[in-house]
């Protein structure tokens, strides 16, 4: 185990908890959390580990089996841990859903990390809680591996995100109806240890406002400001900062072609982090209307192009929850305006970097960008590959970004001529582009290959992905197959394009 870990559980110390300790699904009132321990599993075994995050936290890589593996699967607690499940509500697909809460996640403790930061350790898939409703509180290997690796991949891409320390097998099957077609099947179970300074969401505030628990609402707001926004003392200023961070986050998602897939208000971090990796995906063929979430296939509320608007809508719901705490609501409206300004500015800067220019501020730049996105949407064009290969602006270098043979050669050649003319005096263009346009992203078909291999006992595919995705902007000899566009066999295969909300 090495040096004993130090815990300081400020959330449970500062905020009121549920006086009822019975672990049955039920409405909870006048509380921010319920103390609950993880449900032990049959055969905990460590499958994957983030060495970088472990070093930051001061936790040595554990043996596949043993005391720490048991902690990370939910079978054991360390001295100082005070586990709990948080209570929150939320708007799901635009509709108020009432009480939700941590239905399969249990926060073990707040760790004082080796770097001096404070990080919460949370197990996802740790068993039933009072917020589980009719679910079993468990998670399957496929979704757990996707969350584990995508959390780390997003961090390496430079995106604010929760992290993932470990992936552990439970040795127990979990029954899931993956396609919601009435054919549930047993799958291998797993637990992810998620890490973040805080897992507080918009929904933590919403549930308290909805039930008129205003004393608790004020306590939560004061706690979040005191512990996570040092120097900010007013609700209005804190809301503005959350709006600003969320605007920057949306620009990151959009610049990378990342689609979260389920942007409910209970999946929005108060710290501006990417949180709750479920049916996410990466744009392959560029399409503003694409969503990876089969549950959203008809309405496409959370499609790629809607994400900036949805984030602002969600912030407006948070503002509504905070109105009882402020003297006047106008400053909250100013926060929403700041979100829009922040996103617009950051998105423009991100596009400039992707195109290798210092700024998109010259006559004709707006038309150049608009024509580019029209060109990308004309035929199926891989978003990541196109921008990466644009560093060498020729039709031949961009050929690999096209999924069909019918690339619009003449239109592409004409646009490239304009682009070359625009960038001819941009010093450091290629370096700027390669620092902004990743070569490697965690495509869904790569995730599925890692899932299939790990389910068969082969961790090498996952380990290779971790090694390569740790340096997403670098050329890595011998790894170019992981940067290829989605193969045709994966176009319609389950798990390789669209996914359900099934765990």
N, C-alpha and C positions, 0 to 999 in steps of 0.2 A: 504493500500500500504506500510506502514511502512516508513523507511528512503528513501528519493528520490534517484533514481538511477543516477549514474554519467556516462556520455558518453564522449568519446574522439575519434572522427572518423578520425583516421590517414590516412586510405586508401584513402578516398575521398578528404582529405585535401592536401595530398602529390602528388596525381597522376591526370593526365588529364581525365576529363569526357567527355561524349558525349554532344556536344552543342545542338543536336536535342532532344527535350523532347517529341516528338510525340510517343505514345506507339503503334507502328505498327511494325511487323516483317520487318527487313531491314538490309542490310550490315552496319556495323558501322566502322568508320575509325578514326585513331589517338586518340584513347580513350581506357581506361581500364575498363570503366563501364558506365552505363546509370542510371541517377537518375530516380527512378520509385517508386510509392507507391503501396502497396498491394491492390488488389481489394476486397472490403468488401464482406462478406458473409451474408447469411440470418439469421442464428441463431447460433452464436458462443457459444460453451459449452465445458468446459474443461473436458476431459475424463481421462487423466492420467498425473502424475507429478513425476519428479525425486526429492525426498526430499534431497538427498545427493548433487546433483548438484545445486539445489536451494540454499542450505545453503552456498556452495562455492561461488556462485555468489552474495549472499546477497539479494535474492528474496524470500519472504515468500510465502508459498503455497497459491495460490489464491482461491477464491470461484469458484465453477463451472461456475457461470455466474457473469458478472460484468466487471469493467474496465480492469483488467489485462487479463481476458479471451478474451476480445475484442482485446487487443494488440496481444495476442498470436495466434489469428485467422486471424489477418490482418485488423481488422475494425477500429483500433485506433492507433495513434502514441503518444509516450511520448515526452515531451520536451527534445531536444538534439538529437533525432534520425534523421538520414539522410539516408533514405533507398536507395538502389541501386541494380541493377542486374549487375553482372560481365560479361565481354566479354572474351571469350577464344575460342580456337579451339581444334583440337585433331585428333589422329588416332583412328578410330573405327574399331575393328576387323582387324587391320593391314593396313587399307586404310585411307589416309588423307581425312577428312570430311569437311575441311574448317571451317568457323565460326560456333561455337556452342553457348556457353554462358549459363547463368542462365535462362533457359526457363520457369521454374516454381519455382525458388527459389529467394527470395529477402532478402538481408542482411539489417536488421533494423538499426544496430548500433554496435559500439565497446564499450563494457561495461567495466568499471573499477570495477572488482569484489571485493567482501569482502576480499578475500585472497591476494589482491594486484595485481593479474594477470589481463591481458586484454583479454577479450573473445568476439568474434563476435557472435551476435544473428542473426540467419538466419531462415526465414520461408520457408518451402518447401510445395508447393501446394498453393502459395499465389496469383496466377493469372498470366495473360499474361504479357510478357515483350517483348521488341524488339528482344529477342533471342528465342522466343517461336516457330518460324517457323509456322507450321500449327496446333500446339497443343493448348490446352485451358489453360495451366498453372496450372491446378488443380491436385490433387492427391486423391486417394481413401483410404478408411479406411484400407483395408487389407495391402497395401504397407506401409502406414503411421505407422500402429502399428508395423509392422515388423522392420521398420527403428528405431522407438522409442526404442523398447525393445532390439534390437540387439546392438545398439550403447552402451547402458548401460551394457548389458551382456558382451560385449567385454572389456569394461573398467574394469569391476569386474574380468575378467579373466587375467588382466594385459597386455592387448594389446593396443598399441597406437591407438587412435581412436578419431574421432569427438564424441561429446556427444549429448544427446537429453534431453531437459528440460521438454517439454510438448507435449501432444497430444490433439488436439482440434477438435471437430466435427464442421462442417460448417452448417449443416442443409439443405444442398443442394445436389442433386444427381449429380454424375459425370458419364458420359457414357464411358464405356471402352469395347473393344473387347479383353477379357482376353486371349483367345486362338488364336487370329488372324485368326478366321475361318469364318468371315463375320457375326457374331452374337453378335453385341454390346449390352450391357445391362446397365441400370442405377445402380449405386452402391452408397453407402453413401460416401460423401466427408469428407476429414480431412486435417489438417495442422499440421506438426511437427515443433517445434522450435529446430533447430540444433545449437550446440555451439562448437566453436573451436577457438584457437588463431588466425587462419587464414584459409580461404577456398581457398587460391591460389593453383592452380594445375599446372602440367606440361604444360597443354594447354594454360594457360595465357601467357606463354612465346612463345609458338609455333605460335600462331596467329600473334603476332607482328613480329616475324622473317619471317614468310611466306609472309607477306604484306610489308616487308622492312620498318617497322616503328621502326627504330633503336634508335631514341631518346627516344621513349616511352619504348622500350625494356630495355634500360639502366636505365631509371627512375624506372622501376619495379624491376629490379635486385638490384639496390641500396636500394630501400625501403625494400625489403624482407630481405636483409642482415642487414640493420640497425635496423629494428624493431624485427626481429625474430631469428637472428643469431649473437648475441652480441659477439664482439671480432674477428669476421671473416671479413676481409676487401677485399679479392680478390674473383673474380668469381670462380676461380679454387678451392680455399679452400672451398667455399660455396658448390660447386657442389660435392666435395668429401664428405662433411658432409651429404648432401641429399642422396648420394649413400650409405653411411654407415647406415643411419637411415632406408633406404628402405630395405637394407639387413637384418637388425634386424627384421623389420616388416614381411618380407617373412618367416623368421624362426618361428616367432610366429604363422602365419597362418598355416604353415605346421605342427607344433607340435600339434596344436589343431584340425587338420582336417577341417579347415575352408576354404571354397571355395568362393571367391568373386563373380565370375560369369561373370563380365563384366569389365575387366581390361584395358579399353581404356585409352589413355593417358590423357584424360580430367577427368578421375576418379582416378588420382594419385596425392596425396597430396605432395606439396613441403616440408612439414614438416615431412613426413614419417608417416602420420596417415592413418588409415583405413577410407575411405571416400566413400560416395554414396552407401548406402546399397540398392541394387536392387534385382536381382535374385540370392541371395547368398544361401549357404546351408552348412550343416555340413556332413562330411563323415559319413555314417552309415555303409553300407558294404564297406570295404576298397577296393578302386579301383582308381589307378592313373589316369585313363581316365575319371573319373566321373565329370560331370558338372551339376550344378543345372539350367543352362540357356537353355531353349528350343530353343532359337534363335541360340545357339552355338552347338546344338545337333549333327550336321553333322560334322563340322570342329573340334570341341572340342579344339579350340584355348586356351580357358581360363579354361581348366580342372584342377583338383587338382595338378597333377604332372607337369604341364607346368608353374605354377605360378612363380617359381623362374626365369625361363628363360624369361618369358614375362616381368617381372619387369625390368630385365636388358635391354631388347629390348626397353622398354619405356624410360629408362634412357638414352639410346643412342639417342633417338629422342629429348629428352630434351637437350642433349649435342649439337646436331646439331643446335638447336635454339640459343644456347649460343655462338656458334663459332664467330659470328660477334663482340662479346664483349671482346674476349680474343686475346692476341698477338700471342699465339701459341696453337694449339688444342691438343698437346700431353698430357698436364696435365688433360684434360677431359678424355682421354683414361685411364689415371692412376686412375681416379675416378671410371670408369667402372670396372677396375681390383679390386679396393678396395671393390666394391659391392660384387663381386664374392668371395673374400677372407672373407669378413664379414659374408656373408650368410653361407658359408661352415663351418666356425668356430662356428657360433651361432647354426646352425643346428646340428652339432656334439655335442655341449654342451646340446642342448635341448633333443636329443636322449639319451644321458647319463643320464640326470635327469629323463626322462621317464622310463628308465630301472633301475634306482636306484643306478647307479654307479657314482663314482667321475669323471671319464673320460673314453672315449673309446680309450684307448691307449695301450692295452695289445695285445700280439699275439692272433689271433683268434677272436678278437672283430668284425672286419669287416665281417667275415663270419657269426658270430652269428647274427648280424643285418640283413645282406642280407637274411639269411635263415628265419628270423622272418618275414620279409615283403613278402617273397615268400609264407610262410605259411598263412599269413593273406589274401593273394590274392587267395589262393587255393579254398576256399569256402567262402560264404558270412559271413564276420566277422565284427562285430561292432567295429569301430576304438576306440571310446571313452571308451566303456565298457571293451574291451580287456585290454587296458593299465591300466585302473583303477583297474581292478580285478587281474592284474598280481602281485600286491603287495602280494597276497596269491597265489604262483605259483603252483596250482594244476589244473588238468583237470576239476575237479568238480567246482572250483571257476570260471573258464573261460567258462563253459557251457552257461551261460546267454548271452555271447557275440555272439553266433552263431545263425543265423537266420533259419538254417535248422537243421535237426537231423543228418546230415551226416558229423559232424565234424571229421576232420582227427585225430582220437584219438591217433593212434600209432605215427604219425609224431609229434603231439603236445607233447606227453609224452616224446619223445626223445629230442625235443628241450628244454623242461622244465628241463630235467636232466642237459643239458649243461648250461642252465641259472642259475640254483641253484648252480652248481659248480662254475660258474664265480662270483657269488655275495655272496658267503658264508662269505667272510671276509670284506664286505662292511658295515661299521658302518653307522647306520641311514638310511638304504636302504628304509624301508617302509615310513618313514617320508618324505624322499626326493621324493619318487614316488608320494605320496599323495599331495605334494605341486606342483607337475608338471603335474599331470594327473587329470583333473577335473572330478568330479562325475556328474555334471550338465552342459549341454550346451543347447543352445536355438535351439532345433531341429525344423525343419519345421512343423512337425505335431503338436507340442506344440503351435507354432505360430498360426496355423490354428484353433485350439481349442479356443484360446484366441480371435481370430478374430470373429469366429462364435458367441461366447458368448457375446462379446461387441456389435456386430451388433444387438443382441436381447436385449440389455440393461443391460447385466450382466457384471460388471467390476471385479468380484471376481476372475475369472480365470487369468486375466492379473495381478491383484494385488498379487495373490499367486506366479505367475511366477517371478515377480519382487523381491519378498521377498526371494525366494529360490535362484535365479540366482545371487543375491548379494553376496552369499557365495558359489561359485561354487566348491571349493576344500574341503569343509567341509562335514562330515557326518551330515545329518539333519534328525533325527527320524521323521517318519510319512510322509516323502516326497519322499520316494524311487520310487513311481510310476512315478515321473518326471525324474528319471534317467534310466528308462527302455528303451530297444531298440525299434525302430519304430514298432508299431503294424501292423499286416498284413493288416488291413483295410485301412491303410494309404499308402500302397506300391504304388499304382497308382492313388490315389485321388489327384485332382487338389489342388495345394498349399502345399501338404505334402511331395513332393519330388522335382521334377523339376518345375521351374516357368518360365514365359515369362518376357520379358523386360517391359510389360505393367505396367503402374503405378497402 
